[in-house]
Amino acid sequence: MTEKNNLEKRDDDLSRIMDSKEEVIKEVKEQKIDEETYQELSEFFKTLSNVTRLKIISLLSLKDLHVSEICEILNLNQTTVSNQLRILRSNNIVKYEKEGQMVRYSLTYHHIELIYKIGLEHALEEK
């Protein structure tokens, strides 16, 4: 009789575990983001994966800058910087404001700076 009770208890335990697992799966599936959003997020991180673009973001996290200032600080030509800024603009990471014939760039949102700084913190932790 004890063996039968043990088997029944094990079956009950297994049943509760399976129910719990199904609930967890259902809950996570309901909260999972859609494929289009995953794709957009992937594109966002691809944009951040370029060293020159990261350098520009790092500078703009400190201060809004003109293109010429970015070129001088990074020791890069204007074509290179302008191309990278165009990519950052098209991905809504930086914005610009014309000041006469000059253009001043800044980060579009505060969370861009936070993402950069969190990534930097993570990179420095590994050292």
GUFINU-931905 format. One line per 8 residues: number of its first residue (from 0); their letters; for each residue x, y, z of N, C-alpha, C, CB. Coordinates in Angstrom, 1 decimal. Glycine has a CB too. Example, Ala and Ser with C-alpha at 12.3 -4.5 7.8 and 13.67 -1.06 7.14 Angstrom:
<sites>
0 = as = 13.2/-5.7/7.8/12.3/-4.5/7.8/13.2/-3.3/7.8/11.3/-4.5/9.0 | 12.8/-2.2/7.1/13.7/-1.1/7.1/12.9/0.0/7.9/14.1/-0.6/5.7
</sites>
This chain:
<sites>
0 = mteknnle = 0.8/-1.2/0.0/0.0/0.0/0.0/0.9/1.3/0.0/-0.9/0.0/1.2 | 1.9/1.3/0.7/2.8/2.4/0.8/3.4/2.7/-0.6/3.9/2.2/1.8 | 3.8/1.7/-1.3/4.4/1.8/-2.6/3.4/2.5/-3.6/4.9/0.5/-3.2 | 2.1/2.1/-3.5/1.1/2.6/-4.3/0.9/4.1/-4.0/-0.3/1.9/-4.1 | 0.9/4.4/-2.7/0.8/5.8/-2.3/1.9/6.7/-2.8/0.7/5.9/-0.7 | 3.1/6.1/-2.7/4.3/6.8/-3.2/4.2/7.1/-4.7/5.6/6.0/-2.9 | 3.7/6.1/-5.5/3.5/6.3/-6.9/2.5/7.4/-7.2/3.1/5.0/-7.6 | 1.4/7.4/-6.4/0.3/8.4/-6.6/0.9/9.8/-6.3/-0.9/8.0/-5.7
8 = krdddlsr = 1.7/9.8/-5.2/2.2/11.1/-4.8/3.2/11.6/-5.8/3.0/11.0/-3.4 | 4.0/10.7/-6.4/5.0/11.1/-7.4/4.2/11.6/-8.7/5.8/9.9/-7.8 | 3.1/10.9/-9.0/2.3/11.3/-10.2/1.7/12.7/-9.9/1.2/10.3/-10.4 | 1.2/12.9/-8.7/0.7/14.2/-8.4/1.7/15.3/-8.5/0.0/14.2/-6.9 | 2.9/15.0/-7.9/4.0/16.0/-8.0/4.4/16.3/-9.4/5.2/15.4/-7.2 | 4.5/15.2/-10.2/4.8/15.4/-11.7/3.8/16.2/-12.4/5.0/14.0/-12.3 | 2.5/16.0/-12.1/1.4/16.7/-12.7/1.5/18.2/-12.3/0.1/16.1/-12.2 | 1.8/18.5/-11.0/1.9/19.9/-10.6/3.1/20.6/-11.3/2.1/20.0/-9.1
16 = imdskeev = 4.2/19.8/-11.5/5.4/20.4/-12.1/5.0/20.7/-13.6/6.6/19.4/-12.1 | 4.3/19.8/-14.3/4.0/20.0/-15.7/3.0/21.2/-15.8/3.3/18.7/-16.2 | 2.0/21.3/-14.9/1.1/22.4/-14.9/1.9/23.7/-14.7/0.0/22.3/-13.8 | 2.8/23.7/-13.8/3.6/24.9/-13.5/4.4/25.3/-14.7/4.5/24.7/-12.3 | 5.0/24.3/-15.4/5.9/24.5/-16.5/5.0/25.1/-17.7/6.5/23.2/-17.0 | 3.8/24.6/-17.9/2.9/25.1/-18.9/2.5/26.5/-18.6/1.7/24.2/-19.0 | 2.3/26.8/-17.4/1.9/28.2/-17.0/3.0/29.2/-17.3/1.5/28.3/-15.5 | 4.3/28.7/-16.9/5.4/29.6/-17.2/5.6/29.8/-18.6/6.7/28.9/-16.6
24 = ikevkeqk = 5.5/28.8/-19.4/5.7/28.9/-20.9/4.6/29.8/-21.5/5.6/27.5/-21.6 | 3.4/29.6/-21.0/2.3/30.5/-21.5/2.5/32.0/-21.1/0.9/30.0/-20.9 | 2.9/32.2/-19.9/3.2/33.6/-19.4/4.3/34.2/-20.2/3.6/33.6/-17.9 | 5.4/33.5/-20.5/6.5/34.1/-21.2/6.1/34.3/-22.7/7.8/33.1/-21.1 | 5.4/33.4/-23.3/5.0/33.5/-24.7/4.1/34.8/-24.8/4.2/32.3/-25.1 | 3.3/35.1/-23.8/2.4/36.2/-23.9/3.2/37.5/-23.8/1.4/36.2/-22.8 | 4.4/37.5/-23.1/5.2/38.7/-22.9/6.3/38.9/-24.0/5.8/38.7/-21.6 | 6.5/37.8/-24.8/7.5/37.8/-25.8/7.2/38.9/-26.8/7.7/36.4/-26.4
32 = ideetyqe = 8.3/39.6/-27.3/8.0/40.6/-28.3/7.9/40.0/-29.7/9.2/41.6/-28.3 | 7.3/40.7/-30.6/7.1/40.2/-32.0/8.3/40.2/-32.8/6.0/41.0/-32.6 | 8.3/39.4/-33.9/9.5/39.3/-34.8/10.0/40.6/-35.4/9.1/38.3/-35.9 | 9.0/41.5/-35.7/9.4/42.8/-36.3/10.2/43.6/-35.3/8.2/43.6/-36.8 | 9.8/43.5/-34.1/10.6/44.3/-33.0/11.9/43.6/-32.8/9.8/44.3/-31.7 | 12.0/42.3/-32.8/13.3/41.7/-32.7/14.3/42.1/-33.8/13.2/40.1/-32.7 | 13.7/42.2/-35.0/14.5/42.7/-36.2/15.0/44.1/-36.0/13.7/42.5/-37.5 | 14.1/45.0/-35.6/14.5/46.4/-35.3/15.5/46.5/-34.2/13.2/47.2/-34.9
40 = lseffktl = 15.4/45.7/-33.2/16.4/45.7/-32.1/17.7/45.2/-32.6/15.9/44.8/-31.0 | 17.7/44.2/-33.5/18.9/43.6/-34.1/19.6/44.7/-34.9/18.6/42.4/-34.9 | 18.9/45.4/-35.7/19.4/46.5/-36.5/20.0/47.6/-35.6/18.3/47.1/-37.4 | 19.3/47.9/-34.6/19.9/48.9/-33.6/21.2/48.5/-33.1/18.9/49.1/-32.5 | 21.3/47.3/-32.6/22.6/46.8/-32.1/23.7/46.7/-33.2/22.4/45.5/-31.4 | 23.3/46.3/-34.4/24.3/46.3/-35.5/24.8/47.7/-35.7/23.6/45.8/-36.8 | 24.0/48.7/-35.6/24.4/50.1/-35.8/25.5/50.4/-34.7/23.2/51.1/-35.7 | 25.3/50.0/-33.5/26.2/50.2/-32.4/27.5/49.4/-32.5/25.5/50.0/-31.1
48 = snvtrlki = 27.5/48.4/-33.4/28.7/47.5/-33.5/29.9/48.0/-34.2/28.2/46.2/-34.1 | 29.8/49.2/-34.8/30.9/49.8/-35.5/31.7/50.7/-34.6/30.4/50.6/-36.7 | 33.0/50.5/-34.6/33.9/51.2/-33.7/33.8/52.8/-33.9/35.3/50.8/-33.9 | 33.8/53.2/-35.1/33.8/54.7/-35.4/32.5/55.2/-34.9/33.9/55.0/-36.9 | 31.4/54.5/-35.1/30.1/55.0/-34.6/30.0/55.1/-33.1/28.9/54.2/-35.1 | 30.6/54.1/-32.4/30.7/54.1/-31.0/31.5/55.2/-30.5/31.3/52.7/-30.5 | 32.6/55.6/-31.2/33.4/56.7/-30.8/32.6/58.0/-30.9/34.7/56.8/-31.7 | 31.9/58.1/-31.9/31.0/59.3/-32.1/30.0/59.4/-31.0/30.3/59.3/-33.5
56 = isllslkd = 29.3/58.3/-30.7/28.3/58.2/-29.6/29.0/58.6/-28.3/27.7/56.8/-29.5 | 30.2/58.1/-28.1/30.9/58.4/-26.8/31.2/59.9/-26.7/32.2/57.6/-26.7 | 31.6/60.6/-27.8/31.8/62.0/-27.7/30.5/62.8/-27.5/32.4/62.5/-29.1 | 29.4/62.3/-28.2/28.2/63.1/-28.1/27.5/62.8/-26.7/27.2/62.6/-29.2 | 27.9/61.8/-26.0/27.4/61.5/-24.7/28.0/62.6/-23.7/27.7/60.1/-24.2 | 29.1/63.2/-24.2/29.8/64.2/-23.3/29.3/65.6/-23.7/31.3/64.1/-23.5 | 29.1/65.8/-25.0/28.8/67.2/-25.4/28.3/67.2/-26.9/30.1/68.1/-25.3 | 27.4/68.0/-27.2/26.9/68.2/-28.6/28.1/68.8/-29.3/25.6/69.1/-28.7
64 = lhvseice = 28.3/68.3/-30.6/29.5/68.7/-31.3/29.2/69.0/-32.8/30.6/67.7/-31.2 | 30.0/69.9/-33.4/30.0/70.1/-34.8/30.8/69.0/-35.5/30.6/71.5/-35.2 | 30.5/68.8/-36.8/31.1/67.7/-37.5/32.6/68.0/-37.5/30.6/67.7/-39.0 | 33.1/69.2/-37.7/34.5/69.5/-37.7/35.2/69.2/-36.4/34.7/71.0/-38.0 | 34.5/69.4/-35.3/35.0/69.0/-34.0/35.2/67.5/-33.8/34.1/69.6/-32.8 | 34.2/66.8/-34.3/34.2/65.3/-34.2/35.4/64.8/-35.0/32.9/64.7/-34.7 | 35.6/65.4/-36.2/36.7/65.0/-37.1/38.1/65.3/-36.4/36.7/65.8/-38.4 | 38.2/66.4/-35.8/39.4/66.8/-35.2/39.7/65.9/-34.0/39.4/68.3/-34.7
72 = ilnlnqtt = 38.7/65.7/-33.1/38.9/64.9/-31.9/39.3/63.4/-32.3/37.6/64.9/-31.1 | 38.6/62.9/-33.3/38.8/61.5/-33.7/39.9/61.3/-34.8/37.6/60.8/-34.2 | 40.5/62.4/-35.2/41.5/62.4/-36.3/41.0/61.6/-37.5/42.8/61.8/-35.7 | 39.8/62.0/-37.9/39.2/61.3/-39.1/38.8/62.4/-40.1/38.0/60.5/-38.7 | 38.7/62.0/-41.4/38.3/63.0/-42.4/36.8/63.2/-42.3/38.8/62.6/-43.8 | 36.4/64.3/-42.9/34.9/64.7/-42.9/34.0/63.7/-43.6/34.7/66.1/-43.5 | 34.5/63.1/-44.7/33.7/62.1/-45.4/33.4/60.9/-44.5/34.4/61.6/-46.7 | 34.4/60.4/-43.8/34.2/59.3/-42.9/33.2/59.6/-41.8/35.5/58.8/-42.3
80 = vsnqlril = 33.4/60.7/-41.2/32.5/61.1/-40.1/31.1/61.3/-40.6/33.1/62.4/-39.4 | 31.0/62.0/-41.7/29.7/62.3/-42.2/28.9/61.1/-42.6/29.8/63.2/-43.5 | 29.6/60.1/-43.2/29.0/58.8/-43.5/28.5/58.1/-42.3/30.0/57.9/-44.3 | 29.3/58.1/-41.2/28.9/57.4/-40.0/27.7/58.2/-39.3/30.1/57.3/-39.0 | 27.8/59.5/-39.3/26.7/60.3/-38.8/25.4/60.0/-39.6/27.0/61.8/-38.8 | 25.5/59.9/-40.9/24.3/59.6/-41.7/23.6/58.3/-41.2/24.7/59.5/-43.2 | 24.5/57.3/-41.0/24.0/56.0/-40.5/23.3/56.1/-39.1/25.1/54.9/-40.5 | 24.0/56.9/-38.3/23.4/57.1/-36.9/22.1/57.9/-37.0/24.4/57.8/-36.0
88 = rsnnivky = 22.0/58.9/-37.9/20.8/59.6/-38.1/19.7/58.8/-38.6/21.0/60.8/-39.0 | 20.0/57.9/-39.6/18.9/57.1/-40.2/18.4/56.0/-39.2/19.5/56.4/-41.5 | 19.2/55.8/-38.2/18.7/54.8/-37.2/18.2/55.5/-35.9/19.8/53.9/-36.8 | 18.0/56.8/-36.0/17.4/57.7/-35.0/18.3/57.6/-33.7/16.0/57.2/-34.7 | 19.6/57.6/-33.8/20.5/57.6/-32.7/21.1/59.0/-32.4/21.6/56.6/-32.9 | 21.3/59.7/-33.5/21.7/61.1/-33.4/20.8/62.0/-34.2/23.2/61.3/-33.9 | 20.8/63.3/-33.8/20.0/64.3/-34.5/21.0/65.5/-34.7/18.7/64.8/-33.7 | 20.5/66.4/-35.6/21.4/67.6/-35.9/20.6/68.8/-35.9/22.1/67.4/-37.2
96 = ekegqmvr = 21.3/69.9/-35.7/20.7/71.3/-35.8/21.7/72.1/-36.5/20.4/71.8/-34.3 | 21.1/72.8/-37.5/22.0/73.7/-38.3/22.2/75.0/-37.6/21.3/74.0/-39.7 | 23.4/75.4/-37.6/23.8/76.7/-37.0/24.6/77.5/-38.1/24.7/76.5/-35.7 | 23.8/78.2/-39.0/24.4/78.8/-40.1/24.9/77.7/-41.1/25.7/79.7/-39.7 | 26.1/77.7/-41.4/26.6/76.7/-42.3/27.2/75.5/-41.6/27.8/77.3/-43.2 | 27.2/75.6/-40.3/27.7/74.5/-39.4/26.5/73.6/-39.0/28.5/75.1/-38.2 | 26.8/72.4/-38.7/25.8/71.5/-38.2/26.3/70.9/-36.9/25.5/70.3/-39.2 | 25.5/71.0/-35.8/25.8/70.5/-34.5/25.0/69.2/-34.3/25.5/71.5/-33.4
104 = ysltyhhi = 25.7/68.2/-33.9/25.1/66.9/-33.6/24.9/66.6/-32.1/25.9/65.7/-34.2 | 23.9/65.9/-31.8/23.6/65.4/-30.4/22.9/64.1/-30.5/22.8/66.5/-29.6 | 22.9/63.4/-29.3/22.1/62.1/-29.2/20.7/62.4/-29.2/22.6/61.3/-28.0 | 19.9/61.6/-29.8/18.4/61.8/-29.9/17.7/61.7/-28.6/17.8/60.9/-30.9 | 18.1/60.7/-27.8/17.4/60.4/-26.6/18.4/60.1/-25.5/16.4/59.3/-26.7 | 18.0/60.4/-24.3/18.9/60.1/-23.1/19.2/58.6/-23.0/18.2/60.6/-21.8 | 18.2/57.8/-23.4/18.4/56.3/-23.3/19.6/55.8/-24.2/17.2/55.5/-23.6 | 19.9/56.5/-25.3/21.0/56.2/-26.1/22.3/56.3/-25.3/21.1/57.1/-27.4
112 = eliykigl = 22.4/57.4/-24.6/23.6/57.6/-23.7/23.7/56.5/-22.6/23.5/59.0/-23.0 | 22.5/56.2/-22.0/22.5/55.1/-21.0/22.9/53.8/-21.6/21.1/55.0/-20.4 | 22.4/53.4/-22.8/22.8/52.2/-23.4/24.4/52.2/-23.6/22.1/52.0/-24.8 | 24.9/53.3/-24.1/26.3/53.4/-24.3/27.1/53.2/-23.0/26.7/54.7/-25.0 | 26.7/53.9/-22.0/27.4/53.9/-20.7/27.3/52.5/-20.0/26.8/55.0/-19.8 | 26.1/51.9/-20.2/26.0/50.5/-19.6/26.9/49.5/-20.3/24.5/50.0/-19.7 | 27.0/49.7/-21.7/27.9/48.8/-22.4/29.3/49.1/-22.1/27.7/49.1/-23.9 | 29.7/50.3/-21.9/31.0/50.7/-21.5/31.3/50.1/-20.1/31.2/52.2/-21.4
120 = ehaleek = 30.4/50.2/-19.2/30.6/49.7/-17.8/30.8/48.1/-17.9/29.4/49.9/-17.0 | 30.1/47.5/-18.8/30.2/46.0/-18.9/31.6/45.7/-19.5/29.1/45.5/-19.8 | 32.0/46.5/-20.5/33.3/46.2/-21.1/34.5/46.4/-20.1/33.5/47.2/-22.4 | 34.3/47.4/-19.3/35.4/47.7/-18.3/35.4/46.7/-17.2/35.2/49.1/-17.7 | 34.3/46.1/-16.9/34.2/45.0/-15.8/35.0/43.8/-16.3/32.8/44.6/-15.6 | 35.1/43.5/-17.5/35.8/42.4/-18.1/37.3/42.5/-17.9/35.4/42.1/-19.5 | 37.8/43.7/-17.8/39.2/43.9/-17.7/39.8/43.6/-16.4/39.6/45.3/-18.1
</sites>
